[in-house]
C-alpha cells in the first residue's frame, strides 16, 4: 500500500495568528514592512514551508508558497 493511498488530505496546522499574517502576504513583500512580532510568526511559517524567504541585496523578501 502506498502512502498516497493512506493520506487523502494533507494539511499543515496553522494558528489563527499565523493564518491572519499568511492572508496578509500578497505577492512579494520586504520583511521590514512587518512589525517584530509578525516577523517572528513569518519565521515560523518559513519553517513550516508555507512562506519562502529570499535575500536580495541587504534585505529579505517574503512570498507565500503555492498550495
C-alpha positions in Angstrom: 0.0 0.0 0.0 1.4 3.4 -1.0 1.5 6.4 1.3 -0.7 8.4 -1.2 -3.4 5.8 -0.7 -3.3 6.2 3.1 -3.3 10.0 3.1 -6.1 11.6 1.2 -5.8 15.1 2.5 -2.6 16.6 3.9 -2.9 19.8 5.9 -0.4 21.8 7.9 -1.7 23.2 11.2 -1.6 27.0 11.5 -2.8 29.1 14.4 -5.3 32.0 13.9 -2.4 34.5 14.2 -0.4 32.6 11.5 -3.4 32.4 9.2 -4.0 36.1 9.6 -0.5 37.0 8.6 -0.4 34.4 5.8 -3.6 36.1 4.4 -1.9 39.5 4.7 1.1 38.4 2.5 0.1 39.3 -1.1 2.9 39.0 -3.7 6.5 39.7 -2.7 7.0 42.0 0.3 10.1 43.1 2.2 10.1 41.6 5.7 10.9 45.0 7.1 7.3 46.0 6.4 6.1 43.8 9.2 6.5 44.5 12.9 8.7 42.5 15.2 6.0 40.1 16.3 4.9 39.5 12.7 8.5 38.8 11.7 8.7 36.0 14.3 5.5 34.5 13.1 6.7 34.7 9.5 9.9 32.8 10.5 7.6 30.1 11.9 5.7 30.0 8.6 9.1 29.6 6.8 9.9 26.6 9.0 6.5 25.1 8.1 7.3 25.7 4.4 4.2 28.0 3.9 6.3 31.1 3.2 9.6 31.5 1.3 12.3 34.0 2.4 14.7 35.2 -0.2 17.7 37.5 0.3 18.1 40.4 -2.2 20.9 42.8 -1.7 20.9 43.6 2.1 17.2 42.8 2.7 14.9 39.8 2.8 11.8 39.4 0.8 8.9 37.0 1.7 6.4 35.4 -0.6 3.6 33.0 0.2 4.1 29.5 -1.3 1.5 28.0 -3.6 -0.8 25.4 -2.1 
